[in-house]
């Protein structure tokens, strides 16, 4: 056990998350569904209340004081995110609704302008539906082809196979950084290097990774990186698409409307500069400010400390669950984020979820929006416990007792 | 928890582990597939309808204990019934799960009453009702697959 673990004051951290302090079905809530969405610290909740209570106004529009305050805070949130992921410039940070919209933005803009008949897009077998379906639609529209990197039996991408998929027609790679269903952390840097060796840009789906790994987009070298605020302890409805400035400049706009224009006549419209070109309409101002507050909060704990603590929890949970007869963990990659996906002999995951809920334990059950991956492992669904830095070993013990109860009911 | 015991009653667990009529009919006159996209339940239902009577019924598929036991109990319930009666049982069953104040005909429901506890678990009602929607679709010969969404 590392010394960091002892310095990590989880009780103090838990007190920052008001939702955790409640009873569910007569038992203390044990929230283990963080890969679906994370809980919000009081400071994020306060930032939303404060914004709407004291400075609500539209951004980039008015000359009045409130509008200026709202604009300053909205743009300050952008700068916080730029620093958090180590992007070069603020304008490389595009506010979107979430990872899904970030990926759709790329398929609608870069995809539509750069992909044509016979071209190929590489994704992987462990993608979330949101990193499959936008490309399928684009491929159908353009007559392009989707190529899929396979995974091995423990849930790791086969990099040799990946490299073999490149042809002269490969135009884009879009791969998940950390699998939502298995927890596998993919070797993003290697994935990017291989693609760049073939002159192909890379989009990373960072929905899960952003909250659990220190993400440095310049170190990764990726061309695009998409993530959601709500999995990073921020509000729902706000997310980020990072793009390299040079690529974003060349891309056509996404949605059309206010904010994204420089001048409009009925004959011609000149588009605004980055990042506004991609932010048509009034944005989710409060959401962006709330996400900024979430990043401030994470800064008070430290991403490295979070990673160490969550790794300890994952190890503990994996050891405890592995010891249960008839339980099998799906996804045992060497490099894993704090996700334990499992199945139990003779019990459907949905029944596991209901019985655990009766004990106050929240987990996710189902196919995790990754049906092709479930097919790969020959299971219709899994039960998934996903951990955050406010979870404890004691909560994992409660989970194990809950699983004992499942076994009891079905014995 | 008592609710949980109401849900996972012995008869239900028994139908889950040993589902009745768990086979593909050959021949069959009507069939449909049903899906519950939320949890991945999938059922294929086969009916032999002769002269307005369900003379035989079988199902196959994967799913949770609730969906599997419900399908199994349904096949027992509708086998030998005419279409109108089967429809009435479905109506009673749906009311049992979704209308807490409904006056029910427990004679008609028979063993289906085992599933009454599902009403306390709103997220699981879809699991229990999937087989019945699939039956309706098969009878109406819907070309589209059924989902509970």
Interface residues (C-beta under 8 A of the other chain):
Chain A: X25 X26 X346 X347 X348 X349 X350 X351 X354 X355 X358 X359 X365 X366 X367 X371 X374 X380 X381 X409 X410
Chain B: X1 X3 X4 X7 X8 X13 X17 X38 X39 X40 X41 X42 X62 X63 X64 X65 X66 X68 X121 X123 X124 X127
